[in-house]
Amino acid sequence: MFTTYIQVLTKRSNILEKYYTLLNWTPNIWMGVTVENDKVTNRIDSLRKVPAFIRFLSIEPLISAIPKINLLNIDWVIVGGESGQKSRPIKEEWVLDIKDQCEQRQIPFFFKQWEAKIKKYLASYSREKSIVKCRKLPKNTKPCFRRASCFT
């Protein structure tokens, strides 16, 4: 049987808190909030109130370090840089720090992309290559696209 997963993502956590009780949270509905820097980590607290089967963080575009993320009751973390010609920089140490925080708490970490300007610079780095391979999905879920073999 094929299951369709619906991923809902917002940076407006105040609206999420106001309306989440109106939705019937079935297991295929995942809820996430965008957290681009440590100034907006309060959005994670709003997400925790939602009875979604999967609660995830979309830490993109990552525009500064987020040293101590409270990952309690978070099921998945996605990290990525900004795309486009005027993309803001992302630092490798920011990504690695979040990856380490996830691994310490056994939370799947999915690295999406570097920011546009850094891709050429990091192409030769072995650490960069290992980060790009970090594309884990939440437990008990399956990808619904062809290249599923790249996920662990």
C-alpha positions in Angstrom: 0.0 0.0 0.0 1.3 3.4 -0.9 1.1 6.2 1.7 1.2 9.8 0.7 3.0 12.0 3.2 2.0 15.6 3.6 4.7 17.9 4.8 3.5 21.2 6.2 6.2 23.8 6.8 5.9 27.3 8.2 7.9 30.1 9.7 4.8 31.6 11.2 4.7 29.5 14.4 2.3 32.0 16.0 -0.3 31.1 13.4 0.5 27.4 13.8 -0.2 27.6 17.6 -3.5 29.4 16.9 -4.9 26.9 14.4 -3.3 23.5 14.9 -6.2 22.2 17.0 -8.5 22.5 13.9 -6.7 19.8 12.0 -7.1 16.0 12.3 -3.5 15.0 12.7 -3.3 11.7 10.9 0.0 9.8 10.8 0.8 10.9 7.2 0.8 14.6 8.1 4.2 15.9 9.1 4.6 19.4 10.6 7.8 21.5 10.5 9.0 24.9 11.2 11.8 26.9 9.6 14.7 27.9 11.8 17.3 29.8 10.0 19.3 31.1 13.0 19.4 31.1 16.8 17.1 34.2 17.0 14.0 32.2 16.0 14.5 28.9 17.9 11.3 29.8 19.8 9.4 28.4 16.7 10.6 24.9 17.9 8.6 25.3 21.1 5.4 26.0 19.1 6.1 22.9 17.0 6.3 20.7 20.1 2.7 21.6 20.9 1.4 20.1 17.7 0.3 16.4 17.8 1.9 15.6 14.4 3.3 12.1 13.9 6.5 13.6 12.6 7.8 17.0 13.8 10.7 18.3 11.8 13.0 21.3 11.6 13.9 22.9 8.3 17.1 24.7 9.1 17.4 26.4 5.8 18.7 28.7 4.8 21.1 28.3 7.6 22.6 31.8 8.0 24.3 31.6 11.4 25.4 29.0 14.0 22.8 27.5 16.2 24.9 26.1 19.0 22.3 24.6 21.4 19.1 23.4 19.7 16.5 21.9 22.0 15.7 18.8 19.9 13.3 17.3 22.5 10.3 15.7 20.6 11.8 16.5 17.2 11.9 13.6 14.7 13.9 14.9 11.8 16.2 17.8 11.0 16.9 19.2 7.5 19.8 21.6 6.9 20.7 23.5 3.8 22.2 26.7 2.5 20.5 29.4 0.5 20.3 29.2 -3.3 20.4 31.9 -5.8 22.8 34.6 -6.9 22.5 36.6 -3.8 22.7 33.7 -1.4 24.1 34.3 2.1 27.1 32.2 3.2 26.9 29.0 5.1 29.8 27.7 7.1 30.8 24.0 7.2 31.3 24.2 11.0 27.6 25.3 11.5 26.4 22.3 9.5 28.7 19.9 11.3 27.6 21.2 14.7 24.0 20.6 13.9 24.8 17.2 12.5 26.6 16.3 15.8 23.7 17.6 17.9 21.4 15.3 15.9 23.6 12.3 16.1 24.0 12.7 19.9 20.2 12.5 20.2 19.7 9.9 17.4 17.7 12.2 15.3 17.9 11.7 11.5 19.9 14.5 9.8 19.2 15.4 6.2 21.7 17.7 4.5 20.1 19.3 1.5 22.6 21.6 -0.2 25.4 24.1 0.2 24.7 27.7 -0.6 25.4 28.6 -4.2 28.7 30.4 -3.7 30.4 27.7 -1.6 29.8 24.6 -3.8 32.9 25.0 -6.0 35.1 25.8 -3.0 34.1 22.7 -1.1 34.0 20.3 -4.0 37.4 18.8 -3.1 36.8 18.5 0.7 36.2 14.9 1.9 34.3 16.2 4.9 31.9 18.0 2.6 31.3 14.9 0.6 30.5 13.0 3.8 28.0 15.7 4.8 26.3 15.5 1.5 25.8 11.8 2.0 23.9 12.4 5.3 20.4 12.1 4.0 18.4 10.2 6.6 14.7 10.1 6.9 12.5 9.8 10.0 12.2 6.3 11.5 9.5 4.1 10.1 9.1 6.1 6.9 10.0 5.3 3.3 11.0 7.7 0.6 8.4 7.9 -2.3 10.8 8.6 -5.1 13.1 6.5 -7.3 16.5 7.1 -5.9 15.7 5.5 -2.5 19.0 3.6 -2.4 20.8 6.7 -1.4 18.9 6.9 1.9 19.9 5.0 5.1 
